[in-house]
Amino acid sequence: MAIAYFYSFTLIVSQIFLNLFIAIIIDSFMNQSDAFGLPVTQNDIDEFIEVWQDYDPDARGYIEAKDLEDFMLALSQKECGLIPNRKLVIKDVVIRRRFIATLEIPAFNTFKRFMFYDVLQTMARKVCEKSYNRDRLGKKKMAL
């Protein structure tokens, strides 16, 4: 009786753990593939941080309002997906200033400084909104 119990226990437990292990691998794979479908990538954030460091060398988390346009121009020159129509933003001052105005970034110290997280968050939100609207428009066209 003990031998039958041992073999049945071993068989049942090994099957459960095998299925559990496979489920963990599949779940991790699905989460990874979902991350690659996001409109804002880790590379975009890394480039944002790299350019930000040039304008905030003391790492205080703020840049001056007068430097925001130069920051956007420098970020446009990178392969960063946070700025749509990068070539137009680089070439045309009016388009660049309109883009900055549409971000509606909260300002601090009587409109003299912008905070790191606010700038990154508003730019990422803008990219996500654009991606969402593009997907929604595509679904509407397919429905027609």
SVG drawing of the C-alpha trace seen along z (x, -y; Angstrom):
<svg xmlns="http://www.w3.org/2000/svg" viewBox="-19 -84 45 86">
<polyline fill="none" stroke="black" stroke-width="0.4" points="0.0,0.0 2.9,-2.4 4.5,-1.8 1.3,-2.6 0.8,-5.8 4.4,-6.9 4.1,-6.4 0.7,-8.1 1.8,-11.0 5.0,-11.5 3.1,-11.3 0.3,-13.7 2.7,-16.2 5.1,-16.2 2.2,-16.9 0.9,-19.8 4.4,-21.4 5.1,-20.9 1.8,-22.6 2.5,-25.4 6.0,-25.9 4.7,-26.1 2.0,-28.5 4.6,-30.8 6.7,-30.8 3.7,-31.5 2.5,-34.3 6.0,-35.9 6.1,-35.7 2.6,-37.3 3.6,-40.2 6.8,-40.7 5.0,-40.8 2.5,-43.3 5.3,-45.6 6.7,-45.7 3.3,-46.9 3.4,-50.0 3.8,-53.3 6.4,-54.6 9.5,-52.4 12.3,-52.2 14.6,-53.5 12.5,-56.7 12.7,-57.2 16.4,-56.6 16.9,-59.2 14.7,-61.6 16.8,-61.2 20.1,-61.5 19.0,-64.9 17.5,-66.0 20.8,-65.6 22.4,-68.2 19.8,-70.8 19.8,-69.7 23.4,-68.9 22.8,-69.2 20.0,-66.6 17.5,-68.8 14.6,-67.5 13.8,-70.9 14.8,-72.8 14.4,-76.5 11.4,-77.6 13.8,-79.4 15.6,-76.0 12.4,-74.0 12.4,-74.9 16.1,-74.0 15.5,-70.8 12.7,-69.8 14.9,-70.7 17.8,-68.5 15.3,-65.7 13.9,-66.0 17.4,-65.4 17.5,-62.0 15.6,-58.9 13.0,-59.5 9.4,-58.5 8.1,-61.0 8.1,-63.8 5.9,-63.2 6.9,-64.8 10.5,-65.3 11.7,-66.7 9.1,-69.4 9.8,-70.2 13.5,-70.7 12.9,-72.9 10.0,-75.1 10.0,-77.2 6.2,-77.8 5.5,-74.1 7.9,-73.5 6.3,-76.1 2.8,-74.8 3.9,-71.3 5.2,-72.6 2.0,-74.6 -0.2,-71.5 1.6,-69.5 0.2,-71.8 3.1,-71.0 2.6,-72.3 5.1,-75.0 6.6,-75.8 8.1,-78.9 5.8,-81.3 6.3,-79.7 10.1,-79.6 10.7,-75.9 9.4,-72.6 9.7,-69.3 11.2,-66.2 8.3,-63.9 5.7,-66.4 7.5,-66.8 8.0,-63.1 4.5,-62.3 2.8,-64.8 4.9,-63.8 4.2,-60.1 0.5,-60.9 0.5,-62.8 2.1,-59.8 -0.4,-57.4 -3.3,-59.6 -2.1,-59.8 -1.6,-56.0 -5.1,-55.4 -6.7,-57.8 -4.9,-56.2 -6.0,-52.8 -9.6,-53.9 -9.6,-55.6 -8.3,-52.4 -11.0,-50.4 -13.7,-52.8 -12.3,-52.6 -12.4,-48.8 -16.0,-48.9 -17.0,-51.0"/>
</svg>
